[in-house]
Amino acid sequence: MIHMQNPKQLYIFDPWDSISPKRRQMLDAGWPGLFREHILPSIPADKFAKFFDEFMGRSTKELYSMLGALILQQTCNLTDEETVQQYCFNMQWHYALNITEESDNAKYVSTKTLWNNRNIIVQNGLEDIIFNSGTAKLAEAFNVNTDKQRLDSVHIKSNMRRLGRIGIFSETIHKFLANLKRQYPAFFDKVDKHIIEKYFTKNAMNCFSMVKPSESHKTLSEVSKDLFNLFVQFQHTDEVSSLYSFKLLERVLNEQCNLTDDTDNPVLIKKPKEIASDSLQNPSDPDASYSGHKGQGYQVQIMETYSPCDDPEDKQLRLITHVKVEKAYQSDANALLPAIESAEANGFAPKEVLADSLYGSDNNLQKAETQGVELVAPVMGAPKEDKLGLCNFKISDDGCILACPQGHPPVTVKKKKRNSVGFDMEVCSNCPKQSQCPVKKGRKFFYLRFTEKDKRVAMRRLYERTDGFKDRYRWRSGVEATMSEYDRRTGVKRLRVRGLKAVSYCAVLKALGVNIFRAAAFRMAQMMPKQGLCAV
């Protein structure tokens, strides 16, 4: 049965009247009051309620307070046991979640109930709806201007151990043997006893953590052959080959090895450079991947609002408007347009986005313009110091070449599929920088040829040198403080869960937690001069 109580319901008598005035004032001014006033009513409990029967079964916990508790759990980075303690005894939580009764039915929750309700959200991807609803409510309440936003990514890790190649093979074999014994004991008895002793006895796996570097190649060859033998033994057994652990076995074989026709050496280990970034990093978390820059795990794309103002009195509330968890190997270059589209769909459409050079490709710039968004980002890479480029020529505001780096104007200008600008043959032949210049000798002139993309990139490089660009782009660095706050407040860089769905759930609700803390601090700053409040 569904139990829901409308958070906006009024009371004849104030249930919190027993709290002393000063403590009540602290609750109202702090995050509990903000959560109760804005976040709790915005929770989409109706979308969550459809997973329960309206009339049959045991009554659910009050759904608004239950979902609110799950938000606070991620916001405060608590374990299930710590969450139960807070839910049962913390007055701030009771006030925030509007729990007014003293019964166990109202103020007690078991870890099993927490897990069940969290699992519904994770499996059905409801965390995005919760985040968007809460953020939209805060944006409306504090009149947040979303025209200017900035985008960046942060690397995070799930609750998995970092494994080398030997560890990936041995752990995958161990996982398969454990699953096989549990599901099909008869087939387990057919496995070579040597493999069972090597990978499945009590202390079997310890030996793989003590392999000497000089013996690593030999050990890697041995474990790859053992994995191959298991794959060959059961690949045509329908019951076994349908097991998820067997598919991991097959995945490791395909990603890490090359198969040969040699019966003595049927498996050859791939070189490290041949291993794809999306290969299996740990069988306990098959969704995790590898970034050559930051290592194993996931990455989160974060976009937030900002106000370009140095005066503290004129600053606005900064809110995270977009959160997206991706595989670690995915490039930031592909994240800009989905972020803009997501923000626009949820009512947070930007007009200007600051980002670093990885997001600032010419293709992204053009596509962002079609959506009415100006992308402010440096051009990727830097021109060679010993070479002159198109950006060293004098270019007008409309993109016409006015003069070469030495100040000589062009003689002829043609524009077809490519732009062609001709310079005087005699002048260029005697130029001291001819070896550095991109012009090429032709029949009549020295020609500078370039595409429209080359021209756009050159004009962007010229704009980057101006004070106007530097003054606009300096606000991008503020997103680094957001990433630090995101981790420091919520512990997002070290999660207690595994798998893309569970990691997404945690990362998204933790981002909502950052918005809640920011809104509470912003409101407190507004109220302090008026009411003489002390920060709490």
C-alpha positions in Angstrom: 0.0 0.0 0.0 1.1 3.5 -0.8 1.6 6.0 2.1 2.1 9.6 0.9 1.6 12.8 2.9 1.6 16.1 1.0 4.4 18.2 2.3 2.4 21.4 1.6 -0.4 20.2 3.9 -1.1 22.8 6.7 -1.5 22.0 10.3 -4.1 23.4 12.7 -1.4 23.4 15.5 2.3 23.8 14.7 3.9 20.4 15.4 7.3 22.1 16.0 6.0 24.6 18.6 7.9 22.8 21.4 11.2 23.9 19.9 12.7 27.0 21.5 12.6 30.1 19.4 16.4 30.4 18.8 16.7 26.7 17.8 13.7 27.0 15.6 15.2 30.1 14.0 18.4 28.1 13.3 16.4 25.3 11.7 14.4 27.6 9.5 17.5 29.6 8.4 19.8 26.5 7.8 19.6 23.7 5.3 16.8 21.8 7.2 14.4 24.7 6.6 15.4 25.1 3.0 15.1 21.4 2.4 11.6 21.3 3.9 10.4 24.4 2.1 11.8 23.8 -1.4 13.3 20.3 -1.9 10.7 18.1 -0.1 7.7 19.4 -2.1 9.6 19.1 -5.4 10.3 15.4 -5.0 8.4 13.5 -7.7 6.9 10.9 -5.3 4.1 10.2 -7.8 6.6 8.8 -10.3 8.1 6.6 -7.5 4.7 5.5 -6.2 3.8 3.6 -9.4 6.2 0.9 -8.4 4.0 0.0 -5.5 0.4 -1.3 -5.3 -2.1 1.2 -4.2 -4.2 -1.2 -2.1 -2.3 -4.5 -1.7 0.6 -5.3 0.5 2.2 -3.7 3.6 2.2 0.0 3.7 5.3 1.8 2.4 7.3 4.3 4.5 6.0 7.8 3.8 7.4 8.3 0.3 8.4 12.0 0.5 10.4 11.5 3.7 11.8 8.2 2.3 13.1 9.8 -0.9 14.3 12.8 1.0 16.3 10.6 3.3 18.0 9.0 0.2 18.9 12.5 -1.0 20.3 13.4 2.4 22.3 10.1 2.5 24.2 11.0 -0.6 24.5 14.7 0.3 26.1 13.8 3.6 28.0 10.7 2.3 26.6 8.3 4.8 26.5 4.5 5.0 23.1 2.8 5.3 23.7 2.3 9.1 24.6 5.9 9.6 21.5 7.0 7.6 19.3 4.9 9.9 20.8 6.6 12.9 20.2 10.1 11.4 16.6 9.2 10.3 15.8 7.9 13.8 17.4 10.5 16.1 18.5 13.6 14.2 16.1 16.6 14.8 17.5 18.4 11.7 16.5 15.4 9.6 13.1 15.2 11.2 12.5 18.9 10.5 13.8 18.7 6.9 11.7 15.6 6.1 8.6 16.9 7.9 8.4 13.9 10.3 6.2 15.1 13.1 5.1 11.9 14.8 7.1 10.0 17.5 6.1 6.5 16.4 8.5 3.9 15.1 6.4 3.9 11.9 7.3 7.5 11.3 10.9 7.8 12.7 12.4 4.3 12.1 13.6 2.8 8.9 15.6 -0.4 8.3 18.6 -0.8 6.1 16.6 -3.3 4.0 14.0 -0.6 3.3 16.7 1.9 2.4 18.2 -0.7 0.0 14.9 -1.6 -1.6 13.8 2.0 -2.2 17.3 3.0 -3.5 17.3 0.0 -5.9 14.0 1.1 -7.4 15.5 4.5 -8.2 18.8 3.0 -9.5 17.2 0.4 -11.8 14.7 2.9 -13.3 17.0 5.9 -13.6 14.8 8.2 -11.5 17.7 10.1 -10.0 17.7 12.6 -13.0 14.1 13.4 -12.4 14.7 14.0 -8.7 17.8 16.2 -9.5 16.0 18.3 -12.2 12.9 18.8 -10.0 14.9 20.0 -7.0 17.2 22.2 -9.0 14.3 23.8 -10.9 12.6 24.6 -7.6 15.8 26.2 -6.3 16.3 28.2 -9.5 12.8 29.5 -9.3 12.9 30.3 -5.6 16.2 32.3 -5.9 15.6 33.7 -9.4 18.8 32.1 -10.8 19.9 33.4 -14.2 21.1 30.5 -16.3 22.3 32.5 -19.3 26.0 32.1 -18.4 27.3 28.6 -17.5 30.6 26.7 -17.5 31.3 23.1 -18.1 34.0 20.7 -17.0 34.5 17.0 -16.0 35.8 15.2 -13.0 37.2 11.7 -12.6 35.6 9.4 -10.0 36.2 5.9 -8.8 33.7 3.2 -7.9 34.3 0.7 -5.0 36.7 -1.6 -6.9 40.3 -2.6 -6.5 42.9 -1.5 -9.1 44.0 -4.6 -10.9 46.9 -5.2 -13.3 46.6 -7.6 -16.3 47.4 -10.7 -14.2 44.8 -9.7 -11.7 42.2 -9.2 -14.3 42.7 -12.7 -15.7 42.9 -14.4 -12.3 39.9 -12.6 -10.8 37.8 -13.3 -13.8 38.6 -17.0 -13.6 37.9 -17.1 -9.9 34.6 -15.3 -10.4 33.6 -17.8 -13.1 34.5 -20.8 -11.0 32.6 -19.5 -8.0 29.5 -18.9 -10.2 29.8 -22.3 -11.9 30.0 -24.2 -8.6 27.0 -22.4 -7.3 24.9 -22.8 -10.4 26.0 -26.0 -12.0 28.0 -28.2 -9.5 28.1 -31.1 -12.0 30.0 -29.0 -14.6 32.2 -27.7 -11.9 33.4 -31.2 -11.1 34.6 -31.5 -14.7 37.0 -28.6 -14.4 40.7 -29.5 -14.3 41.8 -30.0 -10.7 44.9 -28.0 -11.3 42.9 -24.9 -12.3 40.6 -25.3 -9.2 43.7 -25.6 -6.9 45.3 -22.6 -8.6 42.3 -20.2 -8.6 39.6 -21.5 -6.2 41.2 -22.8 -3.0 41.3 -20.7 0.1 44.7 -19.1 -0.4 45.0 -19.6 -4.1 44.6 -16.0 -5.2 47.3 -14.7 -2.8 50.1 -16.0 -5.0 49.1 -13.6 -7.9 49.8 -10.6 -5.7 53.4 -11.7 -5.1 54.5 -12.2 -8.7 58.0 -10.8 -9.3 58.3 -8.3 -12.2 60.8 -10.6 -13.9 58.2 -13.4 -13.9 55.2 -11.3 -14.8 55.3 -12.2 -18.5 55.5 -15.9 -17.8 52.7 -15.8 -15.3 50.5 -13.7 -17.7 51.0 -16.4 -20.4 50.0 -19.1 -17.9 46.8 -17.4 -16.7 45.8 -16.6 -20.3 46.1 -20.3 -21.3 44.1 -21.3 -18.2 41.4 -18.8 -19.2 41.4 -20.0 -22.8 41.1 -23.7 -21.7 38.0 -22.9 -19.6 36.5 -21.0 -22.5 37.1 -23.8 -24.9 35.8 -26.4 -22.5 32.4 -24.7 -22.0 31.8 -22.5 -25.0 29.4 -25.1 -26.5 27.6 -25.9 -23.3 24.5 -23.7 -23.4 23.8 -23.7 -19.7 27.3 -22.5 -18.8 27.9 -20.2 -21.8 24.8 -18.2 -20.9 26.3 -17.3 -17.4 27.3 -13.7 -17.0 30.6 -14.7 -15.6 31.4 -16.8 -18.7 30.7 -13.8 -20.9 33.2 -11.9 -18.8 35.6 -14.7 -19.5 35.0 -14.4 -23.2 35.3 -10.6 -23.0 38.8 -10.8 -21.3 39.9 -13.3 -23.9 38.9 -11.1 -26.8 40.3 -7.9 -25.3 43.6 -9.1 -24.0 44.6 -12.0 -26.3 45.1 -12.9 -29.9 44.1 -16.5 -30.9 46.4 -18.5 -33.2 46.3 -21.9 -35.0 49.3 -23.1 -33.1 48.1 -26.0 -30.8 51.1 -25.5 -28.5 50.6 -21.8 -28.1 46.9 -21.1 -29.0 46.9 -17.7 -27.1 49.2 -14.7 -27.6 49.0 -11.8 -25.1 48.4 -8.5 -26.8 50.8 -5.6 -26.2 49.6 -3.0 -23.7 49.2 -0.4 -26.5 46.8 -2.8 -28.3 44.4 -2.9 -25.3 41.4 -0.7 -25.8 40.5 1.9 -23.2 37.0 0.4 -22.8 38.4 -3.0 -21.8 37.5 -4.8 -18.6 39.3 -3.2 -15.6 37.8 -5.4 -12.9 35.2 -8.2 -13.1 33.5 -6.7 -10.0 32.7 -3.6 -12.0 32.4 -4.4 -15.7 31.2 -0.8 -16.6 34.4 0.9 -15.4 36.9 1.8 -18.1 40.3 3.4 -18.4 41.5 7.0 -19.1 45.1 7.4 -20.1 45.1 10.7 -18.3 43.4 9.8 -15.1 43.3 6.0 -14.8 40.5 3.6 -14.1 36.9 4.6 -13.2 34.3 7.0 -14.5 34.0 10.6 -15.3 31.2 13.1 -14.5 30.3 16.0 -16.7 29.2 19.0 -14.6 27.7 22.3 -15.9 26.9 25.1 -13.5 25.7 28.7 -13.6 27.9 31.6 -12.7 27.7 35.4 -12.4 30.6 37.4 -13.8 30.7 39.9 -10.9 33.5 40.8 -8.5 31.1 42.6 -6.1 29.9 40.1 -3.4 26.7 42.0 -3.0 25.7 41.5 -6.6 26.6 37.8 -6.8 23.9 35.3 -7.6 23.3 31.7 -6.4 25.4 29.2 -8.5 23.6 26.0 -9.3 24.7 22.8 -11.0 22.3 22.4 -13.9 23.7 19.3 -15.7 25.2 16.1 -14.4 26.1 13.1 -16.6 28.2 10.1 -15.7 30.3 8.6 -18.5 32.8 5.9 -19.1 36.3 7.2 -18.3 37.6 6.7 -21.8 35.0 9.0 -23.4 36.3 12.3 -24.7 35.1 15.7 -23.4 34.8 16.8 -27.0 31.6 14.8 -27.2 30.0 16.1 -24.0 29.3 19.7 -24.9 26.2 19.3 -27.1 24.5 16.7 -24.9 25.0 19.1 -21.9 23.4 22.0 -23.7 20.5 19.9 -24.9 19.9 18.5 -21.5 20.0 21.9 -19.8 17.6 23.3 -22.4 15.2 20.4 -22.0 15.1 21.0 -18.2 14.6 24.7 -18.4 18.2 25.8 -17.7 19.1 26.8 -21.3 22.4 28.8 -21.4 23.3 31.5 -23.9 27.0 31.4 -23.2 29.2 28.4 -22.0 32.8 28.6 -20.8 34.8 25.4 -21.3 38.4 24.3 -21.7 40.1 23.6 -25.1 38.9 19.9 -25.1 35.3 21.1 -25.6 36.3 23.9 -27.9 36.6 22.2 -31.3 35.4 24.1 -34.4 32.7 21.5 -34.9 31.4 22.1 -31.4 31.5 25.8 -31.8 29.5 25.7 -35.0 26.8 23.3 -33.6 26.5 25.4 -30.4 25.8 28.4 -32.5 23.0 26.7 -34.3 21.4 26.2 -30.8 21.8 29.8 -29.9 24.8 29.2 -27.5 28.1 31.0 -27.7 31.0 28.7 -26.7 33.9 30.5 -25.2 36.9 28.2 -25.2 40.6 28.3 -26.3 41.6 26.6 -29.5 43.2 23.2 -28.9 47.0 23.1 -29.2 49.4 26.0 -29.8 51.1 27.2 -33.0 54.7 26.3 -33.5 57.1 29.1 -32.3 59.4 28.7 -35.3 56.6 28.8 -37.9 54.2 31.6 -38.9 50.5 30.7 -39.2 47.4 32.3 -40.5 46.8 34.0 -37.2 50.1 36.0 -37.8 48.6 37.7 -40.8 46.6 40.9 -40.4 42.9 39.9 -40.7 39.9 42.2 -40.8 36.8 41.7 -38.6 35.0 40.1 -41.6 37.8 37.6 -42.2 39.7 39.2 -45.1 43.5 39.1 -45.3 44.8 42.7 -45.1 48.5 42.1 -44.9 51.2 39.5 -44.3 53.2 39.3 -41.1 55.7 41.8 -42.6 53.0 44.2 -43.5 52.7 43.7 -47.2 49.2 43.7 -48.7 48.0 40.9 -51.0 47.9 41.4 -54.8 45.1 39.1 -55.6 42.3 37.4 -53.6 40.2 34.4 -54.9 37.5 32.4 -53.1 36.2 29.1 -54.3 36.2 25.9 -52.2 39.4 27.2 -50.6 40.5 30.8 -50.1 43.5 31.8 -52.2 45.4 35.0 -51.5 48.4 36.0 -53.7 51.4 38.1 -52.7 53.9 39.8 -54.9 56.6 37.4 -56.2 59.5 39.8 -55.8 58.5 40.9 -52.2 58.1 37.3 -51.0 61.3 36.1 -52.7 63.4 38.6 -50.7 61.5 38.2 -47.4 63.7 37.2 -44.5 60.9 35.1 -43.0 60.1 33.1 -46.2 61.2 29.8 -44.7 58.8 30.3 -41.8 55.8 31.6 -43.8 53.0 29.4 -44.9 52.8 31.0 -48.4 53.8 28.7 -51.3 55.4 29.8 -54.6 53.1 29.7 -57.7 53.5 30.6 -61.3 52.6 34.3 -60.9 52.5 34.9 -57.1 53.3 33.4 -53.7 49.9 32.0 -52.6 48.4 31.6 -49.1 45.6 28.9 -49.3 43.3 28.1 -46.4 39.8 26.8 -45.7 36.9 28.5 -43.9 37.7 26.4 -40.9 41.3 27.6 -41.0 40.1 31.2 -41.0 37.7 30.6 -38.1 40.5 29.0 -36.0 42.9 31.9 -36.9 40.4 34.5 -35.9 39.8 32.7 -32.6 43.5 32.6 -31.9 43.6 36.4 -32.5 40.7 36.9 -30.2 42.4 34.9 -27.5 45.2 37.4 -27.3 42.8 40.3 -26.5 42.0 41.5 -23.0 38.3 41.0 -23.7 38.7 37.3 -24.1 40.9 37.0 -21.0 38.4 38.9 -18.9 35.5 36.6 -20.1 37.5 33.4 -19.8 38.9 34.0 -16.3 35.5 33.0 -14.9 36.0 29.4 -16.2 38.5 28.6 -13.4 35.6 28.8 -10.9 34.4 25.4 -12.0 37.5 23.9 -10.5 36.3 25.1 -7.0 33.0 23.4 -7.8 34.7 20.1 -8.4 36.6 20.4 -5.1 33.4 21.2 -3.3 31.6 18.3 -5.0 34.2 15.9 -3.6 34.9 17.6 -0.2 31.2 17.8 0.8 29.9 14.6 -0.7 32.9 12.3 -1.2 32.0 11.7 -4.9 35.5 10.7 -5.9 35.4 7.5 -3.8 32.0 5.9 -4.0 30.7 2.8 -2.1 29.0 1.3 -5.1 29.9 -0.3 -8.4 28.3 -0.3 -11.9 27.3 2.6 -14.1 23.7 2.8 -12.9 24.6 2.9 -9.2 27.5 5.3 -9.8 25.1 7.6 -11.8 22.6 7.5 -8.9 25.2 8.6 -6.4 26.8 11.3 -8.6 23.5 12.9 -9.5 22.1 13.0 -6.0 25.4 14.3 -4.6 25.2 17.1 -7.2 21.7 18.0 -5.9 23.2 18.0 -2.4 25.8 20.6 -3.5 23.0 22.7 -4.8 21.1 22.4 -1.5 24.2 23.5 0.6 24.8 26.4 -1.8 21.3 27.6 -1.6 21.2 27.3 2.2 24.5 29.3 2.5 23.2 31.9 -0.1 19.9 32.3 1.8 21.7 32.6 5.1 24.0 35.3 3.7 20.9 37.2 2.6 19.1 36.8 5.9 22.1 37.7 8.2 22.1 41.5 7.6 18.3 41.6 8.0 17.9 39.5 11.1 21.3 39.6 12.8 21.7 35.8 12.4 24.9 34.0 13.2 26.2 31.5 10.6 25.5 27.8 11.5 
